[in-house]
Amino acid sequence: SSVNSMKRPCLLYSSFQTMPPATAIKSRRNGLVRALTGLGNRPAAIAQCQSLLRSPDPQVQDWAKRTLADLGPSQSTVRADMEIPAPTEDLSGFTPIDSDAKSPAATPSRPAAPAGSSGFAPIETPDILDTPDKPLQPTAPSLTDAASAHSDEPAPTGSLFQYQQLNAATGAPPPTAVPAAPVSEPSARKSAAEVAAVPSQIPDPPQADRLRSPQALPAQTFSLHLLSAATAIAWVWLSTWLLYQFTLALNEILAFIRWPVNPRPLLFFASSHPITLFLLCSGLVLASPWLFDQLLQRSHRLRSFSIKQLDAYSHESVLLLRRVCRQQGWLMPSLKLLPTPALLSFSYGFIPRYGRLVISQGALDQLGEDELAVLYARELARMRRWDWPVLSGLGLYLQGFYLGYEELAKRGDRQSAPTPRMLLGIASASCYSLYWLMRKVALGLARAGTAHSDRAAAALTGNPNGLIRVLLKIASTTATHIQTQQQVPLLLESIDLLTPLSCEFAVSGSWASALSWPQLLAWDRHNPYRHWLTFNLPQPLLGERIQWLRQIAQQWGLEAAIATTERKTTARIKTFSDFWHYWRPLLRQSSPFVGLLLGGACTLILWFIGGLASAFSIWQLDWLYQDRSLLYGSLLIGFGVGTLLRVNQLFPDIRPRFSSTDVDLPELYSRTELLPIDSISLNLKGELIGRSGLLNLLGQDLILKTGTGLIRLQMMTVFGPLGYLFTPPKHHPAGLVQRSVSVTGWFRRGGTIWSDVERLQAKAGKTILGQAPILSTWISLVAMLSGVYIIFSGG
C-alpha cells in the first residue's frame, strides 16, 4: 500500500504534463489539494493552500481559506494578510508552474487575474456542455476528471459530483450526512416583496439534511413497463373508438342533407382503423420534442436556457446534469425556460438526446440550489423509463384538444351575435370534453411514474428532504398563484400529467395559514380508504409522497424535514363484524359500482339456471342461457338501484337558517375518517373566482375563496355540465365570478376537497340553484327503465 501511495502523486504529475496549460493550472488548484487530502497527506495539502493565499486573485484566496477551514480548526484562522512562510519542502512532489507562464485570454464574464507568487493564473475554459450537439463520452472516474468537471468557481461544500468522483478515485467510504449547503443568491433571485408573498409553514432544513454521496438510480420495474404498454394500447383503442363513433354520427347527419348539396358519407371511417391510429400516435411520440416546442413558444413564450444561465442559480444542478449524462452515455438534453411566476418543471421527448428539460422562472426565483437540483433529478430519472415517451406523446395529443378549447372559447367571446357564439361555445366544450376523457387514460401511468421519480430523485441527489420542501413550496406557491390570477391558469391545467404536483393538490396549500402541514396531510396518510379514492388523480396523495420520502431519509439516518404523527391505519379483519365495519363505508360510497357487480352476478346465476334447463330440456327456461339482453339489462338495473340508494346520503336536506358558524372548516379538513359520502352541510361566504366567458362554459373552474382557504365548487344542471351549453349567460354561475357570494351545499372530503352546491347567491340577490340531486335521481331512473326495456325486448 505504501508503494501505491507513492505512485499516485507521480501518476497525477504525469497527467498534468500531458494536459494543456489551462487545464493543468485548474487541476493544480482544484485537484491536487483534494487528492492530497484524500490520500491522507494533510501537511502537503495545507502547504499548497497557504501558498495560494498569497495570490492576488480574490477568488483563489477565498477558495484557499475555505479549504483550510475544512482541513482543521487550527488552520481556519489564517488570514490573507498574514505573512505566510514558504514551505521548506513540497511533499506532493509537484513542481510549481512559473509565475510568468502565458495564459489564454479570459472570458468577458470573469477577467483573468495576473499570476502571483504562487505560480497560479486562473484560466476559464469553454464549457463543452453549452453545445448540445457534442456528446459526452463516459469514462472511468479519475482525479483529473473530478477536477476538470468543475467550473472555475469552487464547488459548494455539499457538491455531490465532487464527493462521488473523489471517493471513487481514492476508495474512501462516503460519509453519511452533512448539513444542507448554503444557497447562493444570484442577482436574478426574487425580491423581498416576492419572498413575503410566498406562504410560510415550509420547514427549515434540519441539521443532518442530506447524504454526502448520491446513490444509484433505482432499477426499472416490470410493472411500470407493463402499465406503459397498457396505456399506449388504451390510448390507440379509445382514439379509434371515438373516431369511429364520430364518423357514424356525422354520416347520420349527412344522410338528412339533400339541399343545396347532396354530400356523400365518409366511407373510409365507416369502419375502425387501429393501425392508422397507431401510426398517428407513434408519429406524435417521435415529433413531440419539436411540436411541443412550437406549441409552448406560441402560447407561453418558451425559450432556450443555457448551462451557464442555470449555473447562476444552481451549480449543483449543472454538476448533476453532467454526472448523469456521463454515467448514462447521453448527450446533454436541451434546457428550456418558461417565463411564468408559477413553480413548474417538466420534460418531454422520446429519447434523452432529443429530450427537453423545462423549468419556470418562478422555480428559479423561489427554490434553493439543492431544491432545483432535485427537480432536475426527477426529470432525468423519467428520461430513462418507458413511461416518458408515452406520456410525452399523449401529453402532446391532449394539448391539441386543450388548444382547441382555449382558442375556440376566446373566439366565441369576441362574437356579438348569439348563434356564432353558441356554436363556438359548443365546439370549445366538445374539445374540453375530449381532453377530459382522454386524460383519464394516462392517470394510472402518471401516478406510478411520479412515485418512481420521487424515489429516483432522492437517490440521485441523496436529498429526500429537499424534495419534501419542493413539494410543499409548489403546493403553497401554486395556491397563491391561483388566488393572484383569480383562476386556475390554463398552463397548469393543460400539462398537469407531466408536472411534479397537479394544481388539484394546490388547494391544500391555501390552508397552510390555518393548519400545520402535518394536519393538512393527515387524511392522505391515515384514511383507510384513501387508495380507492385516487383513481381520478394524476399523482399520488401529497401526504403519502412525503411519507415515502421521510422513510427514505430515516433509512439513511437523516433527520426528516417535516414531522408527522404516526397512527395505525391497517385494519385487522378477524370476524364478520370487523369485515362489515371496515367495508360498509366503502360500499356506501361506491354503491353504483356495487350495483353493477350485483347485476353481473345475477346474470351469471340466470345463465347457470338456463344452462341446466337446456340440459334437461326445460324449454320454458332454456332461453335464459347466454342471453345478452339479461347481461345488459341487469347491469343497468343494478347501477340504477345503487345510484338511487345513494342519493339521500349524498344530498341530505339542509335545514333552514343554517349558519356557517356551525361548521369549523379547518377541523373538517384535518378529520381523517371522512369520505365523500359523509355529507356535511355548509353555508359559506367568500369571493367566487374562476374563468369567465366560454372558458368556463361547463362550470369546470369555480372556486370559493374564503378567509381560511380555497374550496372547489361543483355545480350541476338537470342534464349535468352539458346543460350549461344552453343556459343564458345571466343564469350561468360563471357570471358571478369575482363577486362576493354565499354558497350553500355539502362538504366533500376525498383525495381533494370540494363542495357540491345547492344554492349560489350573489350579494345583490341573484340566486342560481344547483340541481345535482335531481340529476342523480334522473340517472338512476333512466338506467333502471332502460334495463327493464332491454330485458323485455330480448336479444
Buried (B, 14 or more C-beta within 10 A) or exposed (E): EEEEEEEBBEEBBEBBEEBEBBBBBBBBBBBBBBBBBBBEBBEBBBBBBBBBBBBEBEBBBBBBBBBBBEBEEEBEEBEEEEEBEEBEEBBBEBEEBEEEEEBEEBBEEEEBBEBBEBBBBBBBBEBEBEEBEEEBEEEEBBBBBBBBBBBBEBBBBBBBBBBBBBBBBBEBEBEEBBEBBEBBEBEEBBEEEEEEBBBEBBBEBBEBBBBBBBBEBBEBEEEBEEBBBBBBEBBBBBBBEBBBEBBEEBBEEBEEEEEEEEEEBEEEBEEBBBEBBBEBBBEBBBBBBEBBBEBBEEBBEBEEBBBBBBBBBBBBBBBBBBBBBBBBEBBBBBBBBBEBBBBBBBBBBBBBBBBBBBBBBBBBBBBBBBBBBBBBBBBBBBBBBBBBBBBBBBBBBBBBBBBBBBBBBBBBBEBEEEEEBBBBBBBBBBBBBBBBEBBEBBBBBBBBBBBBBBBBBBBBBBBBBBBBBBBBBBBBBBBBBBBEBBBBBBBBBBBBBBBBBBBBBBBBBBBBBBBBBBBBBBBBBBBBBBEBBBEEBBBBBBBBBBBBBBEBBEEBEBBBBBEBEEEEEEEEEEEEEEEEEBEEBBBBBBBBBBBBBBBBEBBEEBBEBBBBBBEEEEEEBBEBBEBEBBBBBBBBBBBBBBBBBBBEEBBEEBEEEEEBEEBEBBEBBBBBEBBBBBBBBBBBBBBBBBBBBBBBBBBBBBBBBBEBBBBBBBBBBEBBBBBBBEBEEEEBBBBBBEEEBBBBBBBBBBBBBBBBBBBBBBEEEBEBBBBBBBBBBBBBEEBBEBBBEBBEEEE
